[in-house]
């Protein structure tokens, strides 16, 4: 018997052990959220699986398998590809500036052969991996306050500015806030945090007048008075609030949401699907979905806390921060507490690119859980 034949049973055993180490409760909650999204899409399409619900479930099934495959990948592999993924995403973002497709007044997409995608979605994972690798092995003192902090600041600033220029304010804010969250969790001094908050307060008025586009300023304005332009910029918020209020405690019932069924609610299967959910299932339905989102965030943070590697902890925390920001921004937008910025509700909303990014991120989270006792050895957290 050959040596390779002797190792195969052991390799199979290791795969079985890894498979068993996956957090299947976490997976079940993800399935429940995606299933709820398909249910709302089915209702919004006049009780039809097409054009959204069936494709949503098919995408989720494919990406779920991908998540399981990625969970088997050792942390050392994630560590090794961290900078390459970031660099590729950055190059693709630069490519958008010169060769990107323009759609609805924004230049966000790249077309490479039959493949059309948003490089900004790749960067959401890339910036998490790059920052987690940079801080891995860095001393607590250096992470708290040192000239080394200019490196992660640059890693965050470059994609944030490129995405904001597309323009895509929602995604640029996600990248910025995720990066800042990782820096804070890595031990950034509270003096820097306070100074950053103060700087934002000071420059915010100037950004409003000189940085934001006209339509973005209009969205901010209608946030405080949507009735000023009820058929234009304020239409989305007004219709969303009507759907939220109409749902009451228990909702109108499945398939009985007039705002979505009669097409008053815009983007009812994507950005404003939470409002469609609220109309048909009321406060009870909204609370149930938010509870599931909270469970995902809690379980992911618990996985971060039990990881033996600093890279694993920060990477998991970064993915969780991105996911939580999706929920927070979309929920605030739907309730009229934040401007309309085109951020979907993760897994609930229709959309393949965002779902792919989220599931790749959760593949990383599951990998950290499966390999939670593994140590990632590396030198100083520098770009080398």
HUURMO-V869186 format. One record per residue. N is the residue number from 0. SS is DSSP state (H for helix, E for strand, - for the rest). OMEGA is omega in degrees with one decimal (NA if undefined). Layout:
[[N,SS,OMEGA] [N,SS,OMEGA]]
//
This chain:
[[0,-,-176.9] [1,-,179.6] [2,H,-179.1] [3,H,178.5] [4,H,179.6] [5,H,-177.1] [6,H,-175.2] [7,H,178.2] [8,H,178.5] [9,H,178.6] [10,H,177.8] [11,H,179.0] [12,H,179.4] [13,H,177.9] [14,H,178.9] [15,H,178.9] [16,H,178.3] [17,H,-179.5] [18,H,-179.7] [19,H,-177.9] [20,H,177.5] [21,-,178.5] [22,-,-175.1] [23,H,173.4] [24,H,174.8] [25,H,180.0] [26,H,179.9] [27,H,-179.8] [28,H,176.7] [29,H,178.8] [30,H,179.4] [31,H,179.1] [32,H,179.5] [33,H,177.9] [34,H,177.2] [35,H,177.4] [36,H,178.5] [37,H,179.9] [38,H,179.1] [39,H,177.8] [40,H,177.2] [41,H,178.7] [42,H,-177.4] [43,H,179.0] [44,-,179.6] [45,-,178.2] [46,-,178.8] [47,-,178.3] [48,-,178.2] [49,-,8.0] [50,-,-168.7] [51,-,-167.4] [52,H,-177.5] [53,H,179.8] [54,H,177.4] [55,H,-179.2] [56,H,178.8] [57,H,177.6] [58,H,-178.2] [59,H,-179.9] [60,H,179.8] [61,H,-178.2] [62,H,175.8] [63,H,176.7] [64,H,177.5] [65,H,178.5] [66,H,179.9] [67,H,178.0] [68,H,179.8] [69,H,178.5] [70,H,179.7] [71,-,-177.9] [72,-,179.8] [73,-,-179.2] [74,H,178.9] [75,H,178.0] [76,H,176.0] [77,H,-179.7] [78,H,-176.9] [79,H,-177.0] [80,H,-173.9] [81,H,-178.9] [82,H,176.4] [83,H,178.6] [84,H,179.4] [85,H,-177.4] [86,H,178.2] [87,H,179.5] [88,H,179.9] [89,H,177.8] [90,H,178.8] [91,H,176.3] [92,H,175.2] [93,H,177.3] [94,H,177.5] [95,H,-179.7] [96,H,-174.0] [97,H,-172.1] [98,H,-173.8] [99,-,175.9] [100,E,178.5] [101,E,179.4] [102,E,-179.5] [103,-,175.6] [104,-,-179.0] [105,E,180.0] [106,E,-172.0] [107,E,-169.8] [108,E,171.8] [109,E,176.7] [110,E,176.9] [111,E,-174.4] [112,-,178.9] [113,-,-174.6] [114,E,176.7] [115,E,-172.8] [116,E,177.3] [117,-,178.3] [118,H,179.1] [119,H,177.9] [120,H,176.8] [121,H,-178.0] [122,H,177.8] [123,H,176.3] [124,H,-176.9] [125,H,-178.1] [126,H,177.0] [127,H,-178.8] [128,H,-177.3] [129,H,-179.8] [130,H,178.6] [131,H,178.2] [132,H,-178.4] [133,H,-176.8] [134,H,179.6] [135,-,-179.8] [136,-,178.4] [137,-,-180.0] [138,-,179.8] [139,H,179.9] [140,H,179.3] [141,H,179.2] [142,H,-177.8] [143,H,-177.5] [144,-,177.5] [145,-,177.7] [146,-,177.4] [147,-,-177.2] [148,H,175.3] [149,H,-179.8] [150,H,177.4] [151,H,176.8] [152,H,178.3] [153,H,178.7] [154,H,179.2] [155,H,-172.8] [156,H,-175.6] [157,H,179.0] [158,H,179.4] [159,H,-179.3] [160,H,179.7] [161,H,-179.5] [162,H,178.5] [163,H,-179.1] [164,-,-173.8] [165,-,-5.0] [166,-,176.0] [167,-,-174.4] [168,H,-177.5] [169,H,-179.0] [170,H,179.0] [171,H,177.2] [172,H,176.9] [173,H,179.3] [174,H,-179.2] [175,H,-176.2] [176,H,177.3] [177,H,179.1] [178,H,179.0] [179,H,179.0] [180,H,179.0] [181,H,177.9] [182,H,179.3] [183,H,-179.3] [184,H,178.2] [185,-,175.6] [186,-,-179.3] [187,-,-179.3] [188,-,178.6] [189,H,175.9] [190,H,178.1] [191,H,-179.9] [192,H,179.6] [193,H,179.1] [194,H,178.7] [195,H,177.8] [196,H,178.6] [197,H,179.8] [198,H,178.7] [199,H,179.6] [200,H,-176.9] [201,H,-174.1] [202,H,-177.7] [203,H,178.9] [204,H,179.2] [205,H,177.9] [206,H,179.9] [207,H,-174.5] [208,H,-169.8] [209,H,-177.6] [210,-,-178.0] [211,-,173.5] [212,-,-177.7] [213,H,-178.2] [214,H,177.7] [215,H,175.6] [216,H,178.8] [217,H,178.6] [218,H,177.0] [219,H,-179.0] [220,H,-176.2] [221,H,175.7] [222,H,-178.2] [223,H,179.2] [224,-,-177.8] [225,H,-179.9] [226,H,179.5] [227,H,178.7] [228,H,-171.4] [229,-,-179.6] [230,-,-179.8] [231,-,-174.2] [232,-,-178.9] [233,-,-174.4] [234,H,-177.0] [235,H,-176.5] [236,H,-179.1] [237,H,-179.3] [238,H,177.5] [239,H,179.1] [240,H,177.2] [241,H,179.4] [242,H,179.6] [243,H,-178.6] [244,H,-177.8] [245,H,-176.9] [246,H,-179.5] [247,-,-176.3] [248,-,-173.7] [249,-,177.5] [250,-,179.7] [251,-,-177.7] [252,-,-177.1] [253,-,178.6] [254,-,-175.8] [255,-,179.9] [256,-,-175.6] [257,H,-179.1] [258,H,179.7] [259,H,-177.5] [260,H,-179.4] [261,-,173.6] [262,-,171.7] [263,-,-177.6] [264,-,179.8] [265,-,177.7] [266,-,-173.9] [267,-,179.9] [268,-,-178.9] [269,-,-172.7] [270,-,-175.1] [271,-,178.5] [272,H,178.8] [273,H,177.0] [274,H,176.5] [275,H,175.8] [276,H,-177.7] [277,H,-178.4] [278,H,-175.2] [279,H,-176.4] [280,H,172.2] [281,H,-179.4] [282,H,-179.0] [283,H,179.2] [284,H,178.7] [285,H,-180.0] [286,H,-179.6] [287,H,179.9] [288,H,178.9] [289,H,175.4] [290,H,178.0] [291,H,176.8] [292,H,177.7] [293,H,178.5] [294,H,177.7] [295,H,-178.7] [296,H,-179.9] [297,H,-178.3] [298,H,178.7] [299,H,178.7] [300,H,177.0] [301,H,176.4] [302,H,177.8] [303,H,-175.4] [304,H,-176.4] [305,H,179.2] [306,-,179.8] [307,-,-178.4] [308,-,178.4] [309,H,177.2] [310,H,-179.8] [311,H,-179.9] [312,H,-177.0] [313,H,179.1] [314,H,178.5] [315,H,178.6] [316,H,179.0] [317,H,177.0] [318,H,179.9] [319,H,178.6] [320,H,178.2] [321,H,-179.7] [322,H,-179.6] [323,H,179.0] [324,H,173.5] [325,H,-176.7] [326,H,-177.4] [327,H,-176.5] [328,H,-179.8] [329,H,179.3] [330,H,178.8] [331,H,179.3] [332,H,-178.5] [333,H,-179.3] [334,-,178.4] [335,-,179.5] [336,-,179.0] [337,-,178.7] [338,-,176.4] [339,-,-175.3] [340,-,174.8] [341,-,175.9] [342,-,-177.0] [343,-,172.8] [344,-,-170.4] [345,-,178.9] [346,-,178.2] [347,-,-177.0] [348,-,174.5] [349,-,178.5] [350,-,-173.6] [351,H,-175.2] [352,H,179.8] [353,H,179.6] [354,H,178.5] [355,H,179.5] [356,H,-179.1] [357,H,-176.7] [358,H,173.0] [359,H,176.7] [360,H,179.3] [361,H,171.2] [362,H,175.1] [363,H,179.1] [364,H,179.6] [365,H,176.7] [366,H,177.7] [367,H,178.9] [368,H,-178.4] [369,H,-176.9] [370,-,-173.9] [371,-,179.3] [372,-,-178.7] [373,-,174.8] [374,-,176.5] [375,-,-176.7] [376,-,178.3] [377,-,177.9] [378,-,-176.9] [379,-,-177.2] [380,-,178.5] [381,-,-178.3] [382,-,-178.4] [383,-,NA]]
//
